[in-house]
Amino acid sequence: MQQVKLFKSVETELNSLEDEINKWLATSKARILSITGNIAPQSSIKPMEDRFTGSDVLVVVLYEVGDA
């Protein structure tokens, strides 16, 4: 059966996100079908300011478990 696993973080914590995904991959019994990701555009902390927050990062893993 195909299932989806979502991982989300912010770009300032990409190393932690990578570690989380790799740990899940190593411990799951999933057969990975695809991994895709997206990073949102940066948004300013307050309108009309030049300071920006970290962009949101989303990683989508499509996988199968059990007998296919």
N, C-alpha and C positions, 0 to 999 in steps of 0.2 A: 504494500500500500504506500502510495506517495504521500509525503508529509512536508511541511515547511517549518523551518526554524529561522526566527528573526533575531538578529543581533543589532543593537543600536548603541551609539556612543556619540562623542564629539571629537572633532579632529585633533584636539589637544591631548586626547587619551588614546591615540591609535595603537600604541604599543600594548596597552592593557586590553584593547579590543582584540588585537591579533592573538594575544595569549589566551583570552577567553575562547575564541573560536578554535584555536589549535588544541586546547585542552578538551573541548567538546568533541572534536573530530577524533582525537586519540582514544577517548573513553566510550564513545557511542559505538553501536554496532550498525551504524547507518552506512548504506551504500550511496555515496554522493552522486547526484545526477547533474547538478549545476550549482554554481555559486555566482551571485551577482551582487553588485553594490552600487550605492549612490551617495553622493555628498551634496548637501543642500548649499545654496549660495549663502555667503556670510550676510548676517543682518546686523545693523548697527544697534548698540546698546540703547541709545535714545535717538529719535529722529533728529536729523541735522547734525549729528556728531560724527567724527571721523574714527571713533573707536568701534571695534567690531568684536562680537562674541565668536567663539569657536563654532564652526559649521557642524550641523548634525550629520552623522554618518550612519547609513543603514546597510546591512549585509543580509542578503536573503539566501538561505541554503535550501535547495530542493533535494530531498533524499528519500530513500526507500528503506523500510524495515521489514523483517520477516521474509517469507518466501515470495518471490516476485512471480 
